């Protein structure tokens, strides 16, 4: 389960940002997780629960914003959200590989004190 390693890295980043802000406690941490990131959100949540006791994030809340795959058609320029593994434009039917969103794994916000 690589989510444990990913969560440890995310927490290290959060701890650094909290320290830079002069904070001693993290209350909430928000991550954006793309559908194509290879990360299982539930496993990430479990890793957070396992990794935070005894840290400045002990008792904190993890918010996971799951991001769907969003494409832009290379033929007609329309933005669309595919509902299959073959990314066909919902307007013109062209098969696309221009993925604009859905691969991210990023720390987007922290609530600290």
Chimera marker file (.cmm) of the C-alpha trace (Angstrom):
<marker_set name="trace">
<marker id="1" x="0.000" y="0.000" z="0.000" r="1" g="1" b="0" radius="0.5"/>
<marker id="2" x="1.975" y="2.991" z="-1.282" r="1" g="1" b="0" radius="0.5"/>
<marker id="3" x="-0.558" y="5.384" z="0.245" r="1" g="1" b="0" radius="0.5"/>
<marker id="4" x="1.295" y="5.095" z="3.580" r="1" g="1" b="0" radius="0.5"/>
<marker id="5" x="4.464" y="6.489" z="2.008" r="1" g="1" b="0" radius="0.5"/>
<marker id="6" x="2.508" y="9.161" z="0.177" r="1" g="1" b="0" radius="0.5"/>
<marker id="7" x="0.765" y="10.191" z="3.387" r="1" g="1" b="0" radius="0.5"/>
<marker id="8" x="4.060" y="10.353" z="5.277" r="1" g="1" b="0" radius="0.5"/>
<marker id="9" x="5.414" y="12.672" z="2.584" r="1" g="1" b="0" radius="0.5"/>
<marker id="10" x="2.249" y="14.816" z="2.636" r="1" g="1" b="0" radius="0.5"/>
<marker id="11" x="2.403" y="15.050" z="6.422" r="1" g="1" b="0" radius="0.5"/>
<marker id="12" x="6.078" y="16.067" z="6.346" r="1" g="1" b="0" radius="0.5"/>
<marker id="13" x="5.140" y="18.850" z="3.936" r="1" g="1" b="0" radius="0.5"/>
<marker id="14" x="2.220" y="19.862" z="6.172" r="1" g="1" b="0" radius="0.5"/>
<marker id="15" x="4.454" y="19.861" z="9.261" r="1" g="1" b="0" radius="0.5"/>
<marker id="16" x="6.977" y="22.088" z="7.460" r="1" g="1" b="0" radius="0.5"/>
<marker id="17" x="4.250" y="24.523" z="6.357" r="1" g="1" b="0" radius="0.5"/>
<marker id="18" x="2.747" y="24.613" z="9.854" r="1" g="1" b="0" radius="0.5"/>
<marker id="19" x="6.188" y="25.275" z="11.374" r="1" g="1" b="0" radius="0.5"/>
<marker id="20" x="6.837" y="28.028" z="8.782" r="1" g="1" b="0" radius="0.5"/>
<marker id="21" x="3.541" y="29.638" z="9.832" r="1" g="1" b="0" radius="0.5"/>
<marker id="22" x="4.501" y="29.472" z="13.518" r="1" g="1" b="0" radius="0.5"/>
<marker id="23" x="1.716" y="26.984" z="14.214" r="1" g="1" b="0" radius="0.5"/>
<marker id="24" x="1.907" y="24.154" z="16.710" r="1" g="1" b="0" radius="0.5"/>
<marker id="25" x="-1.255" y="22.314" z="15.690" r="1" g="1" b="0" radius="0.5"/>
<marker id="26" x="-2.834" y="21.124" z="12.441" r="1" g="1" b="0" radius="0.5"/>
<marker id="27" x="-6.628" y="20.946" z="12.635" r="1" g="1" b="0" radius="0.5"/>
<marker id="28" x="-7.468" y="20.067" z="9.055" r="1" g="1" b="0" radius="0.5"/>
<marker id="29" x="-5.544" y="19.005" z="5.985" r="1" g="1" b="0" radius="0.5"/>
<marker id="30" x="-7.036" y="18.979" z="2.497" r="1" g="1" b="0" radius="0.5"/>
<marker id="31" x="-5.670" y="16.903" z="-0.372" r="1" g="1" b="0" radius="0.5"/>
<marker id="32" x="-6.824" y="16.840" z="-4.004" r="1" g="1" b="0" radius="0.5"/>
<marker id="33" x="-6.633" y="13.333" z="-5.422" r="1" g="1" b="0" radius="0.5"/>
<marker id="34" x="-7.159" y="12.729" z="-9.124" r="1" g="1" b="0" radius="0.5"/>
<marker id="35" x="-8.936" y="9.639" z="-10.394" r="1" g="1" b="0" radius="0.5"/>
<marker id="36" x="-5.823" y="8.761" z="-12.455" r="1" g="1" b="0" radius="0.5"/>
<marker id="37" x="-3.304" y="9.441" z="-9.668" r="1" g="1" b="0" radius="0.5"/>
<marker id="38" x="-3.072" y="5.779" z="-8.712" r="1" g="1" b="0" radius="0.5"/>
<marker id="39" x="-4.060" y="6.656" z="-5.150" r="1" g="1" b="0" radius="0.5"/>
<marker id="40" x="-6.970" y="4.989" z="-3.375" r="1" g="1" b="0" radius="0.5"/>
<marker id="41" x="-8.668" y="7.700" z="-1.269" r="1" g="1" b="0" radius="0.5"/>
<marker id="42" x="-9.864" y="5.268" z="1.418" r="1" g="1" b="0" radius="0.5"/>
<marker id="43" x="-6.355" y="3.860" z="1.801" r="1" g="1" b="0" radius="0.5"/>
<marker id="44" x="-5.052" y="7.424" z="2.078" r="1" g="1" b="0" radius="0.5"/>
<marker id="45" x="-7.564" y="8.110" z="4.850" r="1" g="1" b="0" radius="0.5"/>
<marker id="46" x="-6.472" y="4.978" z="6.708" r="1" g="1" b="0" radius="0.5"/>
<marker id="47" x="-2.823" y="5.978" z="6.343" r="1" g="1" b="0" radius="0.5"/>
<marker id="48" x="-3.654" y="9.411" z="7.791" r="1" g="1" b="0" radius="0.5"/>
<marker id="49" x="-5.335" y="7.822" z="10.816" r="1" g="1" b="0" radius="0.5"/>
<marker id="50" x="-2.317" y="5.561" z="11.354" r="1" g="1" b="0" radius="0.5"/>
<marker id="51" x="0.351" y="8.258" z="10.849" r="1" g="1" b="0" radius="0.5"/>
<marker id="52" x="-0.974" y="11.203" z="12.891" r="1" g="1" b="0" radius="0.5"/>
<marker id="53" x="-1.086" y="10.019" z="16.546" r="1" g="1" b="0" radius="0.5"/>
<marker id="54" x="1.570" y="11.763" z="18.591" r="1" g="1" b="0" radius="0.5"/>
<marker id="55" x="2.173" y="14.444" z="15.931" r="1" g="1" b="0" radius="0.5"/>
<marker id="56" x="0.975" y="18.034" z="15.561" r="1" g="1" b="0" radius="0.5"/>
<marker id="57" x="-1.788" y="16.564" z="13.367" r="1" g="1" b="0" radius="0.5"/>
<marker id="58" x="-3.078" y="14.223" z="16.099" r="1" g="1" b="0" radius="0.5"/>
<marker id="59" x="-6.883" y="14.500" z="16.041" r="1" g="1" b="0" radius="0.5"/>
<marker id="60" x="-6.884" y="16.471" z="12.799" r="1" g="1" b="0" radius="0.5"/>
<marker id="61" x="-9.371" y="15.962" z="10.009" r="1" g="1" b="0" radius="0.5"/>
<marker id="62" x="-8.348" y="14.860" z="6.534" r="1" g="1" b="0" radius="0.5"/>
<marker id="63" x="-10.465" y="16.151" z="3.676" r="1" g="1" b="0" radius="0.5"/>
<marker id="64" x="-9.945" y="14.353" z="0.368" r="1" g="1" b="0" radius="0.5"/>
<marker id="65" x="-11.266" y="16.193" z="-2.687" r="1" g="1" b="0" radius="0.5"/>
<marker id="66" x="-11.600" y="13.547" z="-5.378" r="1" g="1" b="0" radius="0.5"/>
<marker id="67" x="-11.032" y="14.960" z="-8.859" r="1" g="1" b="0" radius="0.5"/>
<marker id="68" x="-12.663" y="13.359" z="-11.875" r="1" g="1" b="0" radius="0.5"/>
<marker id="69" x="-10.891" y="13.030" z="-15.210" r="1" g="1" b="0" radius="0.5"/>
<marker id="70" x="-11.473" y="16.111" z="-17.344" r="1" g="1" b="0" radius="0.5"/>
<marker id="71" x="-10.418" y="16.221" z="-20.988" r="1" g="1" b="0" radius="0.5"/>
<marker id="72" x="-10.406" y="18.771" z="-23.781" r="1" g="1" b="0" radius="0.5"/>
<marker id="73" x="-11.196" y="17.444" z="-27.218" r="1" g="1" b="0" radius="0.5"/>
<marker id="74" x="-8.299" y="17.774" z="-29.637" r="1" g="1" b="0" radius="0.5"/>
<marker id="75" x="-10.735" y="18.003" z="-32.574" r="1" g="1" b="0" radius="0.5"/>
<marker id="76" x="-13.519" y="20.386" z="-31.501" r="1" g="1" b="0" radius="0.5"/>
<marker id="77" x="-12.053" y="21.932" z="-28.333" r="1" g="1" b="0" radius="0.5"/>
<marker id="78" x="-14.956" y="20.951" z="-26.089" r="1" g="1" b="0" radius="0.5"/>
<marker id="79" x="-14.287" y="20.166" z="-22.443" r="1" g="1" b="0" radius="0.5"/>
<marker id="80" x="-15.738" y="16.838" z="-21.304" r="1" g="1" b="0" radius="0.5"/>
<marker id="81" x="-15.676" y="14.325" z="-18.470" r="1" g="1" b="0" radius="0.5"/>
<marker id="82" x="-15.314" y="10.786" z="-19.837" r="1" g="1" b="0" radius="0.5"/>
<marker id="83" x="-17.355" y="8.007" z="-18.305" r="1" g="1" b="0" radius="0.5"/>
<marker id="84" x="-15.325" y="5.164" z="-19.811" r="1" g="1" b="0" radius="0.5"/>
<marker id="85" x="-11.673" y="4.192" z="-20.179" r="1" g="1" b="0" radius="0.5"/>
<marker id="86" x="-11.808" y="5.313" z="-23.819" r="1" g="1" b="0" radius="0.5"/>
<marker id="87" x="-11.973" y="9.106" z="-23.773" r="1" g="1" b="0" radius="0.5"/>
<marker id="88" x="-14.486" y="9.944" z="-26.491" r="1" g="1" b="0" radius="0.5"/>
<marker id="89" x="-15.691" y="13.508" z="-26.858" r="1" g="1" b="0" radius="0.5"/>
<marker id="90" x="-19.341" y="13.826" z="-25.918" r="1" g="1" b="0" radius="0.5"/>
<marker id="91" x="-19.887" y="16.342" z="-28.737" r="1" g="1" b="0" radius="0.5"/>
<marker id="92" x="-18.015" y="15.059" z="-31.802" r="1" g="1" b="0" radius="0.5"/>
<marker id="93" x="-17.093" y="11.505" z="-30.761" r="1" g="1" b="0" radius="0.5"/>
<marker id="94" x="-13.353" y="11.915" z="-31.368" r="1" g="1" b="0" radius="0.5"/>
<marker id="95" x="-11.058" y="9.751" z="-29.263" r="1" g="1" b="0" radius="0.5"/>
<marker id="96" x="-8.793" y="11.935" z="-27.128" r="1" g="1" b="0" radius="0.5"/>
<marker id="97" x="-5.763" y="11.756" z="-24.897" r="1" g="1" b="0" radius="0.5"/>
<marker id="98" x="-5.671" y="15.407" z="-23.833" r="1" g="1" b="0" radius="0.5"/>
<marker id="99" x="-6.234" y="15.038" z="-20.086" r="1" g="1" b="0" radius="0.5"/>
<marker id="100" x="-6.442" y="18.380" z="-18.292" r="1" g="1" b="0" radius="0.5"/>
<marker id="101" x="-7.361" y="17.181" z="-14.811" r="1" g="1" b="0" radius="0.5"/>
<marker id="102" x="-7.432" y="13.914" z="-12.908" r="1" g="1" b="0" radius="0.5"/>
<marker id="103" x="-3.776" y="13.084" z="-12.279" r="1" g="1" b="0" radius="0.5"/>
<marker id="104" x="-3.163" y="15.380" z="-9.325" r="1" g="1" b="0" radius="0.5"/>
<marker id="105" x="-2.123" y="14.557" z="-5.813" r="1" g="1" b="0" radius="0.5"/>
<marker id="106" x="-1.632" y="17.819" z="-3.983" r="1" g="1" b="0" radius="0.5"/>
<marker id="107" x="-1.873" y="19.410" z="-0.576" r="1" g="1" b="0" radius="0.5"/>
<marker id="108" x="-4.298" y="22.268" z="-1.109" r="1" g="1" b="0" radius="0.5"/>
<marker id="109" x="-4.928" y="23.644" z="2.354" r="1" g="1" b="0" radius="0.5"/>
<marker id="110" x="-4.130" y="23.436" z="6.041" r="1" g="1" b="0" radius="0.5"/>
<marker id="111" x="-6.013" y="24.796" z="9.028" r="1" g="1" b="0" radius="0.5"/>
<marker id="112" x="-3.517" y="25.435" z="11.792" r="1" g="1" b="0" radius="0.5"/>
<marker id="113" x="-3.155" y="27.263" z="15.076" r="1" g="1" b="0" radius="0.5"/>
<link id1="1" id2="2" r="1" g="1" b="0" radius="0.2"/>
<link id1="2" id2="3" r="1" g="1" b="0" radius="0.2"/>
<link id1="3" id2="4" r="1" g="1" b="0" radius="0.2"/>
<link id1="4" id2="5" r="1" g="1" b="0" radius="0.2"/>
<link id1="5" id2="6" r="1" g="1" b="0" radius="0.2"/>
<link id1="6" id2="7" r="1" g="1" b="0" radius="0.2"/>
<link id1="7" id2="8" r="1" g="1" b="0" radius="0.2"/>
<link id1="8" id2="9" r="1" g="1" b="0" radius="0.2"/>
<link id1="9" id2="10" r="1" g="1" b="0" radius="0.2"/>
<link id1="10" id2="11" r="1" g="1" b="0" radius="0.2"/>
<link id1="11" id2="12" r="1" g="1" b="0" radius="0.2"/>
<link id1="12" id2="13" r="1" g="1" b="0" radius="0.2"/>
<link id1="13" id2="14" r="1" g="1" b="0" radius="0.2"/>
<link id1="14" id2="15" r="1" g="1" b="0" radius="0.2"/>
<link id1="15" id2="16" r="1" g="1" b="0" radius="0.2"/>
<link id1="16" id2="17" r="1" g="1" b="0" radius="0.2"/>
<link id1="17" id2="18" r="1" g="1" b="0" radius="0.2"/>
<link id1="18" id2="19" r="1" g="1" b="0" radius="0.2"/>
<link id1="19" id2="20" r="1" g="1" b="0" radius="0.2"/>
<link id1="20" id2="21" r="1" g="1" b="0" radius="0.2"/>
<link id1="21" id2="22" r="1" g="1" b="0" radius="0.2"/>
<link id1="22" id2="23" r="1" g="1" b="0" radius="0.2"/>
<link id1="23" id2="24" r="1" g="1" b="0" radius="0.2"/>
<link id1="24" id2="25" r="1" g="1" b="0" radius="0.2"/>
<link id1="25" id2="26" r="1" g="1" b="0" radius="0.2"/>
<link id1="26" id2="27" r="1" g="1" b="0" radius="0.2"/>
<link id1="27" id2="28" r="1" g="1" b="0" radius="0.2"/>
<link id1="28" id2="29" r="1" g="1" b="0" radius="0.2"/>
<link id1="29" id2="30" r="1" g="1" b="0" radius="0.2"/>
<link id1="30" id2="31" r="1" g="1" b="0" radius="0.2"/>
<link id1="31" id2="32" r="1" g="1" b="0" radius="0.2"/>
<link id1="32" id2="33" r="1" g="1" b="0" radius="0.2"/>
<link id1="33" id2="34" r="1" g="1" b="0" radius="0.2"/>
<link id1="34" id2="35" r="1" g="1" b="0" radius="0.2"/>
<link id1="35" id2="36" r="1" g="1" b="0" radius="0.2"/>
<link id1="36" id2="37" r="1" g="1" b="0" radius="0.2"/>
<link id1="37" id2="38" r="1" g="1" b="0" radius="0.2"/>
<link id1="38" id2="39" r="1" g="1" b="0" radius="0.2"/>
<link id1="39" id2="40" r="1" g="1" b="0" radius="0.2"/>
<link id1="40" id2="41" r="1" g="1" b="0" radius="0.2"/>
<link id1="41" id2="42" r="1" g="1" b="0" radius="0.2"/>
<link id1="42" id2="43" r="1" g="1" b="0" radius="0.2"/>
<link id1="43" id2="44" r="1" g="1" b="0" radius="0.2"/>
<link id1="44" id2="45" r="1" g="1" b="0" radius="0.2"/>
<link id1="45" id2="46" r="1" g="1" b="0" radius="0.2"/>
<link id1="46" id2="47" r="1" g="1" b="0" radius="0.2"/>
<link id1="47" id2="48" r="1" g="1" b="0" radius="0.2"/>
<link id1="48" id2="49" r="1" g="1" b="0" radius="0.2"/>
<link id1="49" id2="50" r="1" g="1" b="0" radius="0.2"/>
<link id1="50" id2="51" r="1" g="1" b="0" radius="0.2"/>
<link id1="51" id2="52" r="1" g="1" b="0" radius="0.2"/>
<link id1="52" id2="53" r="1" g="1" b="0" radius="0.2"/>
<link id1="53" id2="54" r="1" g="1" b="0" radius="0.2"/>
<link id1="54" id2="55" r="1" g="1" b="0" radius="0.2"/>
<link id1="55" id2="56" r="1" g="1" b="0" radius="0.2"/>
<link id1="56" id2="57" r="1" g="1" b="0" radius="0.2"/>
<link id1="57" id2="58" r="1" g="1" b="0" radius="0.2"/>
<link id1="58" id2="59" r="1" g="1" b="0" radius="0.2"/>
<link id1="59" id2="60" r="1" g="1" b="0" radius="0.2"/>
<link id1="60" id2="61" r="1" g="1" b="0" radius="0.2"/>
<link id1="61" id2="62" r="1" g="1" b="0" radius="0.2"/>
<link id1="62" id2="63" r="1" g="1" b="0" radius="0.2"/>
<link id1="63" id2="64" r="1" g="1" b="0" radius="0.2"/>
<link id1="64" id2="65" r="1" g="1" b="0" radius="0.2"/>
<link id1="65" id2="66" r="1" g="1" b="0" radius="0.2"/>
<link id1="66" id2="67" r="1" g="1" b="0" radius="0.2"/>
<link id1="67" id2="68" r="1" g="1" b="0" radius="0.2"/>
<link id1="68" id2="69" r="1" g="1" b="0" radius="0.2"/>
<link id1="69" id2="70" r="1" g="1" b="0" radius="0.2"/>
<link id1="70" id2="71" r="1" g="1" b="0" radius="0.2"/>
<link id1="71" id2="72" r="1" g="1" b="0" radius="0.2"/>
<link id1="72" id2="73" r="1" g="1" b="0" radius="0.2"/>
<link id1="73" id2="74" r="1" g="1" b="0" radius="0.2"/>
<link id1="74" id2="75" r="1" g="1" b="0" radius="0.2"/>
<link id1="75" id2="76" r="1" g="1" b="0" radius="0.2"/>
<link id1="76" id2="77" r="1" g="1" b="0" radius="0.2"/>
<link id1="77" id2="78" r="1" g="1" b="0" radius="0.2"/>
<link id1="78" id2="79" r="1" g="1" b="0" radius="0.2"/>
<link id1="79" id2="80" r="1" g="1" b="0" radius="0.2"/>
<link id1="80" id2="81" r="1" g="1" b="0" radius="0.2"/>
<link id1="81" id2="82" r="1" g="1" b="0" radius="0.2"/>
<link id1="82" id2="83" r="1" g="1" b="0" radius="0.2"/>
<link id1="83" id2="84" r="1" g="1" b="0" radius="0.2"/>
<link id1="84" id2="85" r="1" g="1" b="0" radius="0.2"/>
<link id1="85" id2="86" r="1" g="1" b="0" radius="0.2"/>
<link id1="86" id2="87" r="1" g="1" b="0" radius="0.2"/>
<link id1="87" id2="88" r="1" g="1" b="0" radius="0.2"/>
<link id1="88" id2="89" r="1" g="1" b="0" radius="0.2"/>
<link id1="89" id2="90" r="1" g="1" b="0" radius="0.2"/>
<link id1="90" id2="91" r="1" g="1" b="0" radius="0.2"/>
<link id1="91" id2="92" r="1" g="1" b="0" radius="0.2"/>
<link id1="92" id2="93" r="1" g="1" b="0" radius="0.2"/>
<link id1="93" id2="94" r="1" g="1" b="0" radius="0.2"/>
<link id1="94" id2="95" r="1" g="1" b="0" radius="0.2"/>
<link id1="95" id2="96" r="1" g="1" b="0" radius="0.2"/>
<link id1="96" id2="97" r="1" g="1" b="0" radius="0.2"/>
<link id1="97" id2="98" r="1" g="1" b="0" radius="0.2"/>
<link id1="98" id2="99" r="1" g="1" b="0" radius="0.2"/>
<link id1="99" id2="100" r="1" g="1" b="0" radius="0.2"/>
<link id1="100" id2="101" r="1" g="1" b="0" radius="0.2"/>
<link id1="101" id2="102" r="1" g="1" b="0" radius="0.2"/>
<link id1="102" id2="103" r="1" g="1" b="0" radius="0.2"/>
<link id1="103" id2="104" r="1" g="1" b="0" radius="0.2"/>
<link id1="104" id2="105" r="1" g="1" b="0" radius="0.2"/>
<link id1="105" id2="106" r="1" g="1" b="0" radius="0.2"/>
<link id1="106" id2="107" r="1" g="1" b="0" radius="0.2"/>
<link id1="107" id2="108" r="1" g="1" b="0" radius="0.2"/>
<link id1="108" id2="109" r="1" g="1" b="0" radius="0.2"/>
<link id1="109" id2="110" r="1" g="1" b="0" radius="0.2"/>
<link id1="110" id2="111" r="1" g="1" b="0" radius="0.2"/>
<link id1="111" id2="112" r="1" g="1" b="0" radius="0.2"/>
<link id1="112" id2="113" r="1" g="1" b="0" radius="0.2"/>
</marker_set>
